[in-house]
């Protein structure tokens, strides 16, 4: 019976979705509304961190879920996701 309970616990842990890790971005990283390096799609954002792994990858750009500072989180005008070069991540912050 004990081995059955242990197996159930292991199965429960294995089925948990993988949590995203939070990373800072390299200084000077530019975010875009589309996966294109164009001023037309460039976004002006406050300091932001990103969740890794990215949501999508296209032409060297990754679509990241954005994590804002507490003061900016309730601003409905700020996008929830944005495109940046996939190499934009810098330092690991948390899981």
N, CA, C and O atoms as a MOPAC input file, in Angstrom:
PM7 MOZYME 1SCF
protein

 N      0.82400 1    -1.19600 1     0.00000 1
 C      0.00000 1     0.00000 1     0.00000 1
 C      0.87200 1     1.26500 1     0.00000 1
 O      0.56400 1     2.25500 1    -0.66400 1
 N      1.97100 1     1.19800 1     0.76900 1
 C      2.84600 1     2.35600 1     0.84300 1
 C      3.45800 1     2.68400 1    -0.52500 1
 O      3.58300 1     3.85800 1    -0.87600 1
 N      3.83600 1     1.67400 1    -1.28800 1
 C      4.42600 1     1.91500 1    -2.60800 1
 C      3.38400 1     2.50100 1    -3.56300 1
 O      3.72700 1     3.30900 1    -4.42700 1
 N      2.12300 1     2.10600 1    -3.41800 1
 C      1.05300 1     2.67300 1    -4.24100 1
 C      0.88300 1     4.16800 1    -3.96200 1
 O      0.73600 1     4.95700 1    -4.89500 1
 N      0.90400 1     4.55800 1    -2.69700 1
 C      0.79200 1     5.97100 1    -2.33800 1
 C      1.99300 1     6.76800 1    -2.84600 1
 O      1.83700 1     7.89600 1    -3.31300 1
 N      3.18000 1     6.18900 1    -2.75700 1
 C      4.37700 1     6.86200 1    -3.25300 1
 C      4.28100 1     7.06700 1    -4.76400 1
 O      4.65300 1     8.12400 1    -5.27400 1
 N      3.78500 1     6.06300 1    -5.47600 1
 C      3.62000 1     6.18200 1    -6.93300 1
 C      2.61000 1     7.27000 1    -7.27000 1
 O      2.81700 1     8.03600 1    -8.21000 1
 N      1.52100 1     7.34400 1    -6.51400 1
 C      0.51600 1     8.39600 1    -6.74000 1
 C      1.11800 1     9.78300 1    -6.52600 1
 O      0.85700 1    10.69900 1    -7.30600 1
 N      1.91600 1     9.94100 1    -5.48300 1
 C      2.55300 1    11.22900 1    -5.22700 1
 C      3.49800 1    11.61700 1    -6.35600 1
 O      3.53200 1    12.77500 1    -6.77200 1
 N      4.26400 1    10.65400 1    -6.84900 1
 C      5.18700 1    10.93300 1    -7.95100 1
 C      4.43300 1    11.30300 1    -9.22200 1
 O      4.85100 1    12.20800 1    -9.94300 1
 N      3.34000 1    10.62500 1    -9.50500 1
 C      2.53900 1    10.94800 1   -10.68900 1
 C      1.93800 1    12.34100 1   -10.57800 1
 O      1.87200 1    13.06800 1   -11.56900 1
 N      1.50600 1    12.71200 1    -9.40300 1
 C      0.93900 1    14.04700 1    -9.19000 1
 C      1.96600 1    15.13700 1    -9.43200 1
 O      1.64600 1    16.17500 1   -10.01100 1
 N      3.18800 1    14.91300 1    -8.99800 1
 C      4.24000 1    15.89400 1    -9.21000 1
 C      4.66100 1    15.95500 1   -10.66700 1
 O      4.97900 1    17.03300 1   -11.16700 1
 N      4.67200 1    14.83700 1   -11.35200 1
 C      5.09100 1    14.79100 1   -12.75600 1
 C      4.08200 1    15.48500 1   -13.66000 1
 O      4.44800 1    15.97600 1   -14.72800 1
 N      2.81500 1    15.53200 1   -13.24800 1
 C      1.80200 1    16.13500 1   -14.10200 1
 C      1.65900 1    17.64300 1   -13.88500 1
 O      0.90900 1    18.30100 1   -14.60600 1
 N      2.37000 1    18.19500 1   -12.89800 1
 C      2.32300 1    19.64500 1   -12.68300 1
 C      2.90000 1    20.36300 1   -13.89300 1
 O      3.93600 1    19.95100 1   -14.41500 1
 N      2.24800 1    21.43200 1   -14.35100 1
 C      2.81600 1    22.16500 1   -15.48200 1
 C      4.13100 1    22.82800 1   -15.07100 1
 O      4.31300 1    23.21400 1   -13.91600 1
 N      5.01900 1    22.95000 1   -16.01600 1
 C      6.30600 1    23.57600 1   -15.74900 1
 C      6.08700 1    25.06400 1   -15.51600 1
 O      5.44600 1    25.74000 1   -16.32100 1
 N      6.61400 1    25.56000 1   -14.43200 1
 C      6.47500 1    26.97500 1   -14.11000 1
 C      7.49200 1    27.77700 1   -14.89800 1
 O      8.61100 1    27.32500 1   -15.14300 1
 N      7.09100 1    28.95400 1   -15.28400 1
 C      8.00600 1    29.84000 1   -16.00600 1
 C      8.97400 1    30.48200 1   -15.01900 1
 O      8.64000 1    30.72600 1   -13.86000 1
 N     10.15800 1    30.74200 1   -15.50100 1
 C     11.17000 1    31.44300 1   -14.71000 1
 C     11.16400 1    32.90300 1   -15.12600 1
 O     10.87700 1    33.22200 1   -16.28000 1
 N     11.47800 1    33.78700 1   -14.19800 1
 C     11.51300 1    35.21900 1   -14.46900 1
 C     12.96500 1    35.64800 1   -14.68300 1
 O     13.84400 1    35.33000 1   -13.88300 1
 N     13.19900 1    36.37500 1   -15.77800 1
 C     14.53600 1    36.86800 1   -16.10400 1
 C     14.49400 1    38.37500 1   -16.33900 1
 O     13.48800 1    38.91700 1   -16.79600 1
 N     15.59900 1    39.03800 1   -16.02000 1
 C     15.75200 1    40.43000 1   -16.44200 1
 C     16.08800 1    40.39600 1   -17.93200 1
 O     16.38200 1    39.33800 1   -18.48700 1
 N     16.04300 1    41.55200 1   -18.56400 1
 C     16.44000 1    41.64200 1   -19.96800 1
 C     17.71500 1    42.46800 1   -20.06300 1
 O     17.99900 1    43.29200 1   -19.19300 1
 N     18.47000 1    42.24400 1   -21.11400 1
 C     19.71600 1    42.96800 1   -21.30500 1
 C     19.42500 1    44.45500 1   -21.47800 1
 O     18.40500 1    44.82100 1   -22.06200 1
 N     20.30700 1    45.31400 1   -20.97900 1
 C     20.13100 1    46.75800 1   -21.16400 1
 C     20.02600 1    47.08600 1   -22.65600 1
 O     20.77200 1    46.54800 1   -23.47400 1
 N     19.10300 1    47.96100 1   -22.99100 1
 C     18.92100 1    48.36900 1   -24.37900 1
 C     18.00500 1    47.46200 1   -25.18300 1
 O     17.81900 1    47.68300 1   -26.37900 1
 N     17.42600 1    46.43900 1   -24.54700 1
 C     16.51300 1    45.55200 1   -25.26100 1
 C     15.29500 1    46.33800 1   -25.73100 1
 O     14.70600 1    47.10900 1   -24.97500 1
 N     14.93700 1    46.13200 1   -26.97200 1
 C     13.77300 1    46.80500 1   -27.55400 1
 C     12.68500 1    45.76900 1   -27.77000 1
 O     12.93600 1    44.69000 1   -28.30600 1
 N     11.47400 1    46.10700 1   -27.34800 1
 C     10.31900 1    45.22400 1   -27.52800 1
 C      9.45200 1    45.75900 1   -28.65800 1
 O      9.35700 1    46.96500 1   -28.88500 1
 N      8.82100 1    44.81600 1   -29.36200 1
 C      7.99100 1    45.14700 1   -30.51700 1
 C      6.62300 1    44.49200 1   -30.38400 1
 O      6.47200 1    43.47400 1   -29.70900 1
 N      5.63100 1    45.08600 1   -31.03500 1
 C      4.28500 1    44.50700 1   -31.02800 1
 C      4.16300 1    43.37900 1   -32.05400 1
 O      3.23100 1    42.57900 1   -31.97900 1
 N      5.07900 1    43.30800 1   -32.99700 1
 C      5.13900 1    42.26600 1   -34.02100 1
 C      6.57200 1    41.74300 1   -34.09100 1
 O      7.49400 1    42.45200 1   -33.68900 1
 N      6.78800 1    40.52200 1   -34.59100 1
 C      8.15100 1    39.99000 1   -34.66600 1
 C      8.94500 1    40.58400 1   -35.83300 1
 O      9.45800 1    39.86000 1   -36.68600 1
 N      9.03300 1    41.89100 1   -35.85000 1
 C      9.74700 1    42.60600 1   -36.90200 1
 C     10.51700 1    43.75800 1   -36.28100 1
 O      9.97900 1    44.49900 1   -35.45800 1
 N     11.77600 1    43.91100 1   -36.67400 1
 C     12.60200 1    44.99000 1   -36.15600 1
 C     12.31800 1    46.24500 1   -36.97200 1
 O     13.02300 1    46.56000 1   -37.93100 1
 N     11.26700 1    46.95200 1   -36.56500 1
 C     10.82900 1    48.14000 1   -37.28100 1
 C     10.33400 1    49.17400 1   -36.27100 1
 O      9.66200 1    48.83200 1   -35.29800 1
 N     10.67100 1    50.44000 1   -36.51200 1
 C     10.19300 1    51.50500 1   -35.62100 1
 C      8.67400 1    51.53500 1   -35.55700 1
 O      8.09600 1    51.94800 1   -34.55100 1
 N      8.03900 1    51.10600 1   -36.61500 1
 C      6.57100 1    51.08300 1   -36.68000 1
 C      5.97900 1    50.21900 1   -35.56100 1
 O      4.91100 1    50.53700 1   -35.03600 1
 N      6.66400 1    49.13100 1   -35.19200 1
 C      6.14900 1    48.19500 1   -34.19600 1
 C      6.83400 1    48.33000 1   -32.83900 1
 O      6.51900 1    47.57500 1   -31.91900 1
 N      7.75500 1    49.26700 1   -32.69600 1
 C      8.50900 1    49.43400 1   -31.45200 1
 C      7.59400 1    49.90700 1   -30.32800 1
 O      6.75900 1    50.78900 1   -30.52700 1
 N      7.75700 1    49.31200 1   -29.13800 1
 C      6.96700 1    49.66100 1   -27.95900 1
 C      7.81700 1    50.45200 1   -26.97900 1
 O      8.99900 1    50.16100 1   -26.79800 1
 N      7.22600 1    51.43200 1   -26.35900 1
 C      7.86900 1    52.19400 1   -25.28300 1
 C      7.35200 1    51.62500 1   -23.97100 1
 O      6.19400 1    51.83900 1   -23.61000 1
 N      8.20700 1    50.89900 1   -23.25800 1
 C      7.79300 1    50.23200 1   -22.02300 1
 C      8.62800 1    50.70500 1   -20.84900 1
 O      9.78200 1    51.09700 1   -21.01900 1
 N      8.03500 1    50.66700 1   -19.63500 1
 C      8.84600 1    50.91500 1   -18.43600 1
 C      9.74900 1    49.70200 1   -18.20600 1
 O      9.73600 1    48.75900 1   -18.99700 1
 N     10.52000 1    49.72500 1   -17.14200 1
 C     11.38100 1    48.56900 1   -16.83200 1
 C     10.52900 1    47.31300 1   -16.75200 1
 O      9.47400 1    47.29400 1   -16.11900 1
 N     11.00700 1    46.27700 1   -17.40300 1
 C     10.22200 1    45.05000 1   -17.49700 1
 C     11.12700 1    43.83500 1   -17.35800 1
 O     12.31600 1    43.88200 1   -17.67200 1
 N     10.54200 1    42.76100 1   -16.88400 1
 C     11.19200 1    41.45000 1   -16.85200 1
 C     10.33900 1    40.52300 1   -17.69800 1
 O      9.20600 1    40.86000 1   -18.04500 1
 N     10.87600 1    39.35400 1   -18.03400 1
 C     10.14000 1    38.44400 1   -18.90200 1
 C     10.08400 1    37.04900 1   -18.30500 1
 O     10.94600 1    36.64700 1   -17.52500 1
 N      9.02900 1    36.31400 1   -18.70100 1
 C      8.91700 1    34.91200 1   -18.32300 1
 C      9.59000 1    34.07000 1   -19.40400 1
 O      9.42300 1    34.31600 1   -20.59800 1
 N     10.35000 1    33.07400 1   -18.96000 1
 C     11.01500 1    32.14300 1   -19.85900 1
 C     10.55200 1    30.74800 1   -19.46100 1
 O     10.54100 1    30.45100 1   -18.26700 1
 N     10.17400 1    29.88900 1   -20.37500 1
 C     10.38700 1    29.96800 1   -21.80600 1
 C      9.41300 1    30.92400 1   -22.48100 1
 O      8.31700 1    31.17500 1   -21.97800 1
 N      9.83300 1    31.45600 1   -23.63300 1
 C      8.95400 1    32.37200 1   -24.36700 1
 C      7.72400 1    31.63600 1   -24.89900 1
 O      7.71900 1    30.41000 1   -25.01500 1
 N      6.69100 1    32.40200 1   -25.21700 1
 C      5.44200 1    31.83500 1   -25.68200 1
 C      5.54200 1    31.32600 1   -27.12500 1
 O      4.94300 1    30.30800 1   -27.47100 1
 N      6.29300 1    32.03200 1   -27.95300 1
 C      6.44700 1    31.65900 1   -29.36100 1
 C      7.78100 1    32.14900 1   -29.87900 1
 O      8.41500 1    33.02100 1   -29.28400 1
 N      8.19600 1    31.57900 1   -30.98900 1
 C      9.45300 1    31.96400 1   -31.62500 1
 C      9.18300 1    32.15800 1   -33.10800 1
 O      8.54800 1    31.31400 1   -33.74100 1
 N      9.66300 1    33.27100 1   -33.66800 1
 C      9.47900 1    33.54200 1   -35.10000 1
 C     10.61300 1    34.41400 1   -35.61000 1
 O     10.80600 1    35.52900 1   -35.12400 1
 N     11.35700 1    33.92200 1   -36.57700 1
 C     12.38700 1    34.69800 1   -37.26700 1
 C     13.40800 1    35.33200 1   -36.31800 1
 O     13.80300 1    36.48100 1   -36.51800 1
 N     13.83600 1    34.60100 1   -35.29200 1
 C     14.81700 1    35.13300 1   -34.34800 1
 C     14.22800 1    35.98100 1   -33.23700 1
 O     14.95400 1    36.44100 1   -32.35600 1
 N     12.91700 1    36.19300 1   -33.26700 1
 C     12.22200 1    36.93100 1   -32.21700 1
 C     11.42200 1    35.95400 1   -31.37200 1
 O     10.91500 1    34.95100 1   -31.87400 1
 N     11.31600 1    36.25500 1   -30.08300 1
 C     10.49900 1    35.45700 1   -29.17500 1
 C      9.40600 1    36.34000 1   -28.59300 1
 O      9.62500 1    37.51500 1   -28.29900 1
 N      8.23900 1    35.75900 1   -28.43400 1
 C      7.12500 1    36.48200 1   -27.80400 1
 C      7.15200 1    36.14100 1   -26.32000 1
 O      6.90000 1    35.00400 1   -25.92200 1
 N      7.46300 1    37.14500 1   -25.51500 1
 C      7.60100 1    36.96300 1   -24.07300 1
 C      6.37600 1    37.48800 1   -23.33900 1
 O      5.75500 1    38.46800 1   -23.75200 1
 N      6.04000 1    36.81400 1   -22.24000 1
 C      5.05800 1    37.34800 1   -21.30900 1
 C      5.82100 1    38.34800 1   -20.45100 1
 O      6.87300 1    38.02100 1   -19.90200 1
 N      5.29800 1    39.56400 1   -20.33300 1
 C      5.98700 1    40.64000 1   -19.62900 1
 C      5.60800 1    40.68100 1   -18.15600 1
 O      4.45500 1    40.44300 1   -17.79600 1
 N      6.57700 1    40.98100 1   -17.31700 1
 C      6.36300 1    41.11700 1   -15.87500 1
 C      6.83000 1    42.52100 1   -15.50100 1
 O      8.01300 1    42.84600 1   -15.60500 1
 N      5.88100 1    43.34200 1   -15.06600 1
 C      6.17500 1    44.73400 1   -14.72400 1
 C      6.39900 1    44.90000 1   -13.22600 1
 O      6.02500 1    44.03600 1   -12.43300 1
 N      7.01500 1    46.02300 1   -12.84700 1
 C      7.12100 1    46.38100 1   -11.43500 1
 C      5.71300 1    46.56400 1   -10.88000 1
 O      4.76500 1    46.79000 1   -11.63200 1
 N      5.58800 1    46.46700 1    -9.58300 1
 C      4.27400 1    46.55600 1    -8.93800 1
 C      3.55800 1    47.85700 1    -9.31000 1
 O      2.34600 1    47.84800 1    -9.52500 1
 N      4.26800 1    48.94700 1    -9.38600 1
 C      3.66000 1    50.25000 1    -9.70300 1
 C      3.04400 1    50.28300 1   -11.10400 1
 O      2.12100 1    51.06000 1   -11.34900 1
 N      3.53900 1    49.45700 1   -12.02300 1
 C      3.05600 1    49.46100 1   -13.40200 1
 C      2.07300 1    48.34300 1   -13.72100 1
 O      1.45600 1    48.36200 1   -14.78600 1
 N      1.91200 1    47.38700 1   -12.84400 1
 C      1.10900 1    46.19000 1   -13.14500 1
 C     -0.35700 1    46.46500 1   -13.41400 1
 O     -0.98100 1    45.72600 1   -14.17600 1
 N     -0.92500 1    47.49000 1   -12.82300 1
 C     -2.35200 1    47.76900 1   -12.99900 1
 C     -2.64200 1    48.70200 1   -14.16200 1
 O     -3.79400 1    49.08600 1   -14.36600 1
 N     -1.63300 1    49.07400 1   -14.92200 1
 C     -1.81800 1    49.98000 1   -16.05000 1
 C     -2.38500 1    49.19400 1   -17.24200 1
 O     -1.67200 1    48.38400 1   -17.83300 1
 N     -3.65500 1    49.42000 1   -17.60300 1
 C     -4.27300 1    48.65300 1   -18.69000 1
 C     -3.70100 1    48.99200 1   -20.07000 1
 O     -3.94400 1    48.26100 1   -21.03000 1
 N     -2.95400 1    50.07600 1   -20.18200 1
 C     -2.38400 1    50.46500 1   -21.47000 1
 C     -1.10700 1    49.68900 1   -21.81000 1
 O     -0.67700 1    49.68300 1   -22.96300 1
 N     -0.50900 1    49.04600 1   -20.82800 1
 C      0.71900 1    48.28500 1   -21.06500 1
 C      0.37500 1    46.88600 1   -21.58100 1
 O     -0.52100 1    46.23400 1   -21.04700 1
 N      1.08300 1    46.42400 1   -22.61500 1
 C      0.78700 1    45.09300 1   -23.16300 1
 C      1.20300 1    43.97500 1   -22.20800 1
 O      2.13000 1    44.13300 1   -21.41300 1
 N      0.50900 1    42.84900 1   -22.29900 1
 C      0.83400 1    41.67700 1   -21.47800 1
 C      1.98400 1    40.87600 1   -22.09000 1
 O      2.73400 1    40.20700 1   -21.37900 1
 N      2.11300 1    40.95200 1   -23.42800 1
 C      3.18000 1    40.25000 1   -24.12500 1
 C      3.81500 1    41.18500 1   -25.14500 1
 O      3.22200 1    42.18400 1   -25.55200 1
 N      5.03300 1    40.84000 1   -25.54900 1
 C      5.71800 1    41.61800 1   -26.57800 1
 C      6.81800 1    40.75600 1   -27.18600 1
 O      7.25300 1    39.76900 1   -26.59400 1
 N      7.25700 1    41.14700 1   -28.37400 1
 C      8.31800 1    40.44600 1   -29.09900 1
 C      9.66600 1    41.12900 1   -28.84400 1
 O      9.75400 1    42.35500 1   -28.77700 1
 N     10.69000 1    40.32400 1   -28.70600 1
 C     12.06900 1    40.81700 1   -28.58800 1
 C     12.98100 1    39.74000 1   -29.15200 1
 O     12.55800 1    38.60400 1   -29.36900 1
 N     14.22400 1    40.10000 1   -29.38500 1
 C     15.19100 1    39.10500 1   -29.83200 1
 C     15.26200 1    38.00700 1   -28.78200 1
 O     15.22600 1    38.29400 1   -27.58500 1
 N     15.36100 1    36.77400 1   -29.20400 1
 C     15.37200 1    35.63600 1   -28.27500 1
 C     16.55900 1    35.65800 1   -27.31800 1
 O     16.51600 1    35.00800 1   -26.27400 1
 N     17.60800 1    36.38700 1   -27.65200 1
 C     18.79700 1    36.46500 1   -26.79600 1
 C     18.71500 1    37.63600 1   -25.82300 1
 O     19.73300 1    38.02900 1   -25.25400 1
 N     17.54000 1    38.19500 1   -25.62300 1
 C     17.36700 1    39.39200 1   -24.79900 1
 C     17.46600 1    39.11900 1   -23.29900 1
 O     17.70300 1    40.04800 1   -22.52700 1
 N     17.29000 1    37.87600 1   -22.87200 1
 C     17.29800 1    37.59600 1   -21.43400 1
 C     18.68500 1    37.79100 1   -20.85000 1
 O     19.69900 1    37.59900 1   -21.52100 1
 N     18.70200 1    38.17800 1   -19.58100 1
 C     19.97000 1    38.48500 1   -18.92900 1
 C     20.17000 1    37.59800 1   -17.70700 1
 O     20.84700 1    36.57300 1   -17.79200 1
 N     19.59000 1    37.97800 1   -16.57500 1
 C     19.80500 1    37.25700 1   -15.33200 1
 C     18.52700 1    36.60400 1   -14.83000 1
 O     17.43300 1    37.15000 1   -14.97600 1
 N     18.68500 1    35.41900 1   -14.23000 1
 C     17.58200 1    34.69900 1   -13.61100 1
 C     17.17400 1    35.41500 1   -12.33000 1
 O     18.02100 1    35.76700 1   -11.50900 1
 N     15.86300 1    35.63000 1   -12.16500 1
 C     15.35300 1    36.27700 1   -10.95600 1
 C     14.66500 1    35.27300 1   -10.04100 1
 O     15.05100 1    35.13500 1    -8.88100 1
 N     13.64500 1    34.56500 1   -10.54600 1
 C     12.92300 1    33.61000 1    -9.71200 1
 C     12.12600 1    32.64700 1   -10.57800 1
 O     12.02100 1    32.80200 1   -11.79500 1
 N     11.57300 1    31.65600 1    -9.90900 1
 C     10.71800 1    30.67800 1   -10.56800 1
 C      9.32000 1    30.82700 1   -10.10800 1
 O      8.44200 1    30.08700 1   -10.55200 1

